[in-house]
């Protein structure tokens, strides 16, 4: 149960961080008139990768738990 709570916290933090980053990128665009395209692409690639890794861990844990229950 504790791991599920931690992963929900991580997902919530990543969503919040994406919102803050988007607001900051819009502010930079407003002030300079230049869009930081490479930074935006890198940021969202990083956060998407982190969420995919978390989902993969959860999937493998659930699969191993199911395999243990089937074998027992």
N, CA, C and O atoms as a Tinker XYZ file with bonds, in Angstrom:
   288  protein
     1  N      0.830000   -1.202000    0.000000    73     2
     2  CA     0.000000    0.000000    0.000000    64     1     3
     3  C      0.866000    1.255000    0.000000    63     2     4     5
     4  O      0.504000    2.273000   -0.590000    81     3
     5  N      2.002000    1.171000    0.661000    73     3     6
     6  CA     2.864000    2.338000    0.773000    64     5     7
     7  C      3.466000    2.727000   -0.584000    63     6     8     9
     8  O      3.615000    3.912000   -0.883000    81     7
     9  N      3.812000    1.716000   -1.407000    73     7    10
    10  CA     4.377000    1.984000   -2.728000    64     9    11
    11  C      3.355000    2.672000   -3.633000    63    10    12    13
    12  O      3.704000    3.553000   -4.419000    81    11
    13  N      2.098000    2.263000   -3.515000    73    11    14
    14  CA     1.053000    2.875000   -4.339000    64    13    15
    15  C      0.897000    4.348000   -3.977000    63    14    16    17
    16  O      0.682000    5.187000   -4.851000    81    15
    17  N      1.004000    4.656000   -2.706000    73    15    18
    18  CA     0.893000    6.048000   -2.278000    64    17    19
    19  C      2.066000    6.878000   -2.777000    63    18    20    21
    20  O      1.897000    8.028000   -3.183000    81    19
    21  N      3.256000    6.289000   -2.743000    73    19    22
    22  CA     4.442000    6.989000   -3.225000    64    21    23
    23  C      4.344000    7.259000   -4.725000    63    22    24    25
    24  O      4.677000    8.354000   -5.177000    81    23
    25  N      3.893000    6.275000   -5.498000    73    23    26
    26  CA     3.792000    6.484000   -6.941000    64    25    27
    27  C      2.727000    7.533000   -7.271000    63    26    28    29
    28  O      2.889000    8.297000   -8.223000    81    27
    29  N      1.658000    7.577000   -6.509000    73    27    30
    30  CA     0.643000    8.610000   -6.728000    64    29    31
    31  C      1.214000    9.990000   -6.411000    63    30    32    33
    32  O      0.888000   10.969000   -7.082000    81    31
    33  N      2.052000   10.063000   -5.403000    73    31    34
    34  CA     2.712000   11.315000   -5.060000    64    33    35
    35  C      3.659000   11.754000   -6.172000    63    34    36    37
    36  O      3.717000   12.935000   -6.515000    81    35
    37  N      4.398000   10.806000   -6.733000    73    35    38
    38  CA     5.328000   11.116000   -7.827000    64    37    39
    39  C      4.564000   11.606000   -9.054000    63    38    40    41
    40  O      4.959000   12.591000   -9.678000    81    39
    41  N      3.492000   10.937000   -9.397000    73    39    42
    42  CA     2.689000   11.352000  -10.555000    64    41    43
    43  C      2.107000   12.743000  -10.318000    63    42    44    45
    44  O      2.113000   13.576000  -11.224000    81    43
    45  N      1.610000   12.999000   -9.129000    73    43    46
    46  CA     1.062000   14.327000   -8.821000    64    45    47
    47  C      2.136000   15.402000   -8.911000    63    46    48    49
    48  O      1.889000   16.494000   -9.422000    81    47
    49  N      3.339000   15.087000   -8.408000    73    47    50
    50  CA     4.438000   16.040000   -8.479000    64    49    51
    51  C      4.826000   16.332000   -9.928000    63    50    52    53
    52  O      5.085000   17.484000  -10.276000    81    51
    53  N      4.869000   15.308000  -10.771000    73    51    54
    54  CA     5.252000   15.508000  -12.169000    64    53    55
    55  C      4.204000   16.355000  -12.882000    63    54    56    57
    56  O      4.555000   17.220000  -13.684000    81    55
    57  N      2.939000   16.122000  -12.604000    73    55    58
    58  CA     1.888000   16.941000  -13.217000    64    57    59
    59  C      2.021000   18.393000  -12.767000    63    58    60    61
    60  O      1.918000   19.308000  -13.584000    81    59
    61  N      2.247000   18.606000  -11.482000    73    59    62
    62  CA     2.431000   19.960000  -10.965000    64    61    63
    63  C      3.672000   20.615000  -11.579000    63    62    64    65
    64  O      3.632000   21.783000  -11.968000    81    63
    65  N      4.764000   19.867000  -11.665000    73    63    66
    66  CA     5.992000   20.406000  -12.254000    64    65    67
    67  C      5.786000   20.768000  -13.720000    63    66    68    69
    68  O      6.311000   21.780000  -14.186000    81    67
    69  N      5.029000   19.955000  -14.453000    73    67    70
    70  CA     4.735000   20.275000  -15.855000    64    69    71
    71  C      3.914000   21.559000  -15.967000    63    70    72    73
    72  O      4.149000   22.366000  -16.866000    81    71
    73  N      2.967000   21.751000  -15.074000    73    71    74
    74  CA     2.164000   22.982000  -15.091000    64    73    75
    75  C      3.026000   24.206000  -14.789000    63    74    76    77
    76  O      2.903000   25.237000  -15.451000    81    75
    77  N      3.897000   24.089000  -13.791000    73    75    78
    78  CA     4.786000   25.206000  -13.449000    64    77    79
    79  C      5.742000   25.482000  -14.595000    63    78    80    81
    80  O      5.979000   26.641000  -14.936000    81    79
    81  N      6.291000   24.440000  -15.192000    73    79    82
    82  CA     7.204000   24.623000  -16.317000    64    81    83
    83  C      6.504000   25.289000  -17.498000    63    82    84    85
    84  O      7.074000   26.166000  -18.148000    81    83
    85  N      5.276000   24.875000  -17.771000    73    83    86
    86  CA     4.518000   25.473000  -18.876000    64    85    87
    87  C      4.288000   26.958000  -18.626000    63    86    88    89
    88  O      4.436000   27.776000  -19.534000    81    87
    89  N      3.927000   27.305000  -17.390000    73    87    90
    90  CA     3.719000   28.719000  -17.054000    64    89    91
    91  C      5.024000   29.502000  -17.208000    63    90    92    93
    92  O      5.018000   30.624000  -17.714000    81    91
    93  N      6.135000   28.917000  -16.777000    73    91    94
    94  CA     7.427000   29.586000  -16.900000    64    93    95
    95  C      7.826000   29.749000  -18.369000    63    94    96    97
    96  O      8.355000   30.791000  -18.757000    81    95
    97  N      7.574000   28.727000  -19.178000    73    95    98
    98  CA     7.900000   28.816000  -20.611000    64    97    99
    99  C      7.052000   29.886000  -21.296000    63    98   100   101
   100  O      7.548000   30.617000  -22.154000    81    99
   101  N      5.779000   29.979000  -20.920000    73    99   102
   102  CA     4.922000   31.021000  -21.481000    64   101   103
   103  C      5.397000   32.404000  -21.050000    63   102   104   105
   104  O      5.350000   33.347000  -21.839000    81   103
   105  N      5.852000   32.533000  -19.810000    73   103   106
   106  CA     6.371000   33.803000  -19.329000    64   105   107
   107  C      7.631000   34.208000  -20.093000    63   106   108   109
   108  O      7.791000   35.366000  -20.477000    81   107
   109  N      8.524000   33.235000  -20.308000    73   107   110
   110  CA     9.744000   33.513000  -21.080000    64   109   111
   111  C      9.389000   33.929000  -22.496000    63   110   112   113
   112  O      9.983000   34.860000  -23.040000    81   111
   113  N      8.426000   33.246000  -23.095000    73   111   114
   114  CA     7.994000   33.602000  -24.446000    64   113   115
   115  C      7.404000   35.005000  -24.479000    63   114   116   117
   116  O      7.650000   35.762000  -25.418000    81   115
   117  N      6.636000   35.351000  -23.469000    73   115   118
   118  CA     6.031000   36.680000  -23.396000    64   117   119
   119  C      7.103000   37.764000  -23.282000    63   118   120   121
   120  O      7.009000   38.806000  -23.931000    81   119
   121  N      8.116000   37.516000  -22.461000    73   119   122
   122  CA     9.155000   38.531000  -22.222000    64   121   123
   123  C     10.151000   38.653000  -23.368000    63   122   124   125
   124  O     10.568000   39.759000  -23.711000    81   123
   125  N     10.533000   37.530000  -23.963000    73   123   126
   126  CA    11.596000   37.568000  -24.970000    64   125   127
   127  C     11.083000   37.447000  -26.393000    63   126   128   129
   128  O     11.734000   37.912000  -27.328000    81   127
   129  N      9.940000   36.838000  -26.566000    73   127   130
   130  CA     9.418000   36.625000  -27.907000    64   129   131
   131  C     10.028000   35.404000  -28.579000    63   130   132   133
   132  O      9.722000   35.117000  -29.737000    81   131
   133  N     10.890000   34.682000  -27.865000    73   131   134
   134  CA    11.520000   33.484000  -28.410000    64   133   135
   135  C     11.052000   32.270000  -27.613000    63   134   136   137
   136  O     11.049000   32.273000  -26.382000    81   135
   137  N     10.665000   31.251000  -28.337000    73   135   138
   138  CA    10.193000   30.033000  -27.691000    64   137   139
   139  C     11.378000   29.086000  -27.458000    63   138   140   141
   140  O     12.109000   28.779000  -28.400000    81   139
   141  N     11.577000   28.620000  -26.221000    73   139   142
   142  CA    12.682000   27.687000  -25.947000    64   141   143
   143  C     12.313000   26.261000  -26.372000    63   142   144   145
   144  O     12.054000   25.404000  -25.527000    81   143
   145  N     12.292000   26.017000  -27.670000    73   143   146
   146  CA    11.787000   24.764000  -28.227000    64   145   147
   147  C     12.558000   23.549000  -27.731000    63   146   148   149
   148  O     11.948000   22.564000  -27.315000    81   147
   149  N     13.873000   23.597000  -27.766000    73   147   150
   150  CA    14.670000   22.443000  -27.353000    64   149   151
   151  C     14.470000   22.141000  -25.868000    63   150   152   153
   152  O     14.384000   20.979000  -25.469000    81   151
   153  N     14.399000   23.182000  -25.065000    73   151   154
   154  CA    14.181000   22.988000  -23.632000    64   153   155
   155  C     12.817000   22.370000  -23.366000    63   154   156   157
   156  O     12.690000   21.476000  -22.528000    81   155
   157  N     11.811000   22.834000  -24.065000    73   155   158
   158  CA    10.460000   22.298000  -23.889000    64   157   159
   159  C     10.421000   20.827000  -24.289000    63   158   160   161
   160  O      9.856000   20.002000  -23.570000    81   159
   161  N     11.013000   20.495000  -25.425000    73   159   162
   162  CA    11.032000   19.101000  -25.885000    64   161   163
   163  C     11.781000   18.213000  -24.900000    63   162   164   165
   164  O     11.335000   17.106000  -24.599000    81   163
   165  N     12.908000   18.686000  -24.400000    73   163   166
   166  CA    13.695000   17.894000  -23.451000    64   165   167
   167  C     12.938000   17.692000  -22.138000    63   166   168   169
   168  O     12.942000   16.597000  -21.577000    81   167
   169  N     12.298000   18.739000  -21.658000    73   167   170
   170  CA    11.568000   18.641000  -20.390000    64   169   171
   171  C     10.441000   17.621000  -20.485000    63   170   172   173
   172  O     10.320000   16.749000  -19.625000    81   171
   173  N      9.620000   17.722000  -21.520000    73   171   174
   174  CA     8.492000   16.815000  -21.621000    64   173   175
   175  C      8.932000   15.404000  -21.969000    63   174   176   177
   176  O      8.256000   14.447000  -21.591000    81   175
   177  N     10.043000   15.242000  -22.676000    73   175   178
   178  CA    10.582000   13.902000  -22.919000    64   177   179
   179  C     11.049000   13.287000  -21.604000    63   178   180   181
   180  O     10.821000   12.104000  -21.355000    81   179
   181  N     11.700000   14.084000  -20.767000    73   179   182
   182  CA    12.165000   13.600000  -19.467000    64   181   183
   183  C     11.002000   13.179000  -18.580000    63   182   184   185
   184  O     11.018000   12.082000  -18.022000    81   183
   185  N      9.996000   14.031000  -18.443000    73   183   186
   186  CA     8.885000   13.702000  -17.545000    64   185   187
   187  C      8.069000   12.526000  -18.088000    63   186   188   189
   188  O      7.579000   11.706000  -17.311000    81   187
   189  N      7.920000   12.437000  -19.394000    73   187   190
   190  CA     7.216000   11.298000  -19.974000    64   189   191
   191  C      7.996000   10.012000  -19.730000    63   190   192   193
   192  O      7.409000    8.972000  -19.432000    81   191
   193  N      9.305000   10.082000  -19.856000    73   191   194
   194  CA    10.139000    8.917000  -19.582000    64   193   195
   195  C     10.049000    8.467000  -18.142000    63   194   196   197
   196  O     10.000000    7.270000  -17.858000    81   195
   197  N     10.027000    9.421000  -17.237000    73   195   198
   198  CA     9.896000    9.078000  -15.817000    64   197   199
   199  C      8.554000    8.396000  -15.535000    63   198   200   201
   200  O      8.495000    7.417000  -14.792000    81   199
   201  N      7.489000    8.915000  -16.128000    73   199   202
   202  CA     6.180000    8.296000  -15.918000    64   201   203
   203  C      6.120000    6.912000  -16.553000    63   202   204   205
   204  O      5.511000    6.000000  -15.993000    81   203
   205  N      6.743000    6.747000  -17.713000    73   203   206
   206  CA     6.768000    5.433000  -18.360000    64   205   207
   207  C      7.569000    4.435000  -17.525000    63   206   208   209
   208  O      7.178000    3.273000  -17.409000    81   207
   209  N      8.672000    4.869000  -16.951000    73   207   210
   210  CA     9.470000    3.989000  -16.093000    64   209   211
   211  C      8.681000    3.586000  -14.854000    63   210   212   213
   212  O      8.724000    2.426000  -14.444000    81   211
   213  N      7.973000    4.518000  -14.264000    73   211   214
   214  CA     7.152000    4.212000  -13.099000    64   213   215
   215  C      6.045000    3.226000  -13.463000    63   214   216   217
   216  O      5.759000    2.300000  -12.704000    81   215
   217  N      5.432000    3.425000  -14.610000    73   215   218
   218  CA     4.380000    2.509000  -15.058000    64   217   219
   219  C      4.954000    1.118000  -15.325000    63   218   220   221
   220  O      4.314000    0.113000  -15.014000    81   219
   221  N      6.148000    1.056000  -15.897000    73   219   222
   222  CA     6.781000   -0.234000  -16.140000    64   221   223
   223  C      7.094000   -0.965000  -14.850000    63   222   224   225
   224  O      6.912000   -2.180000  -14.765000    81   223
   225  N      7.562000   -0.241000  -13.846000    73   223   226
   226  CA     7.825000   -0.858000  -12.551000    64   225   227
   227  C      6.542000   -1.394000  -11.927000    63   226   228   229
   228  O      6.509000   -2.508000  -11.404000    81   227
   229  N      5.508000   -0.602000  -11.989000    73   227   230
   230  CA     4.227000   -1.046000  -11.419000    64   229   231
   231  C      3.708000   -2.274000  -12.157000    63   230   232   233
   232  O      3.187000   -3.201000  -11.537000    81   231
   233  N      3.849000   -2.280000  -13.473000    73   231   234
   234  CA     3.374000   -3.408000  -14.283000    64   233   235
   235  C      4.148000   -4.680000  -13.931000    63   234   236   237
   236  O      3.552000   -5.746000  -13.774000    81   235
   237  N      5.471000   -4.569000  -13.808000    73   235   238
   238  CA     6.273000   -5.752000  -13.498000    64   237   239
   239  C      5.985000   -6.253000  -12.081000    63   238   240   241
   240  O      5.981000   -7.462000  -11.848000    81   239
   241  N      5.747000   -5.350000  -11.137000    73   239   242
   242  CA     5.392000   -5.768000   -9.783000    64   241   243
   243  C      4.066000   -6.508000   -9.768000    63   242   244   245
   244  O      3.926000   -7.534000   -9.102000    81   243
   245  N      3.093000   -5.984000  -10.505000    73   243   246
   246  CA     1.789000   -6.638000  -10.557000    64   245   247
   247  C      1.888000   -7.996000  -11.237000    63   246   248   249
   248  O      1.229000   -8.950000  -10.823000    81   247
   249  N      2.713000   -8.086000  -12.283000    73   247   250
   250  CA     2.870000   -9.340000  -13.006000    64   249   251
   251  C      3.548000  -10.380000  -12.127000    63   250   252   253
   252  O      3.117000  -11.532000  -12.095000    81   251
   253  N      4.602000   -9.994000  -11.411000    73   251   254
   254  CA     5.294000  -10.940000  -10.540000    64   253   255
   255  C      4.398000  -11.378000   -9.380000    63   254   256   257
   256  O      4.454000  -12.529000   -8.948000    81   255
   257  N      3.587000  -10.472000   -8.888000    73   255   258
   258  CA     2.664000  -10.819000   -7.802000    64   257   259
   259  C      1.625000  -11.824000   -8.303000    63   258   260   261
   260  O      1.282000  -12.768000   -7.591000    81   259
   261  N      1.123000  -11.625000   -9.526000    73   259   262
   262  CA     0.145000  -12.536000  -10.105000    64   261   263
   263  C      0.768000  -13.909000  -10.358000    63   262   264   265
   264  O      0.134000  -14.936000  -10.115000    81   263
   265  N      2.026000  -13.925000  -10.853000    73   263   266
   266  CA     2.716000  -15.188000  -11.088000    64   265   267
   267  C      2.920000  -15.962000   -9.797000    63   266   268   269
   268  O      2.775000  -17.184000   -9.779000    81   267
   269  N      3.256000  -15.260000   -8.707000    73   267   270
   270  CA     3.435000  -15.921000   -7.420000    64   269   271
   271  C      2.129000  -16.502000   -6.904000    63   270   272   273
   272  O      2.115000  -17.592000   -6.333000    81   271
   273  N      1.030000  -15.780000   -7.100000    73   271   274
   274  CA    -0.274000  -16.274000   -6.646000    64   273   275
   275  C     -0.716000  -17.485000   -7.456000    63   274   276   277
   276  O     -1.335000  -18.403000   -6.918000    81   275
   277  N     -0.397000  -17.492000   -8.763000    73   275   278
   278  CA    -0.764000  -18.623000   -9.602000    64   277   279
   279  C      0.067000  -19.853000   -9.270000    63   278   280   281
   280  O     -0.430000  -20.977000   -9.346000    81   279
   281  N      1.323000  -19.651000   -8.905000    73   279   282
   282  CA     2.206000  -20.767000   -8.592000    64   281   283
   283  C      2.014000  -21.324000   -7.199000    63   282   284   285
   284  O      2.387000  -22.468000   -6.938000    81   283
   285  N      1.455000  -20.561000   -6.320000    73   283   286
   286  CA     1.320000  -20.999000   -4.924000    64   285   287
   287  C      0.111000  -21.848000   -4.680000    63   286   288
   288  O     -0.121000  -22.282000   -3.552000    81   287
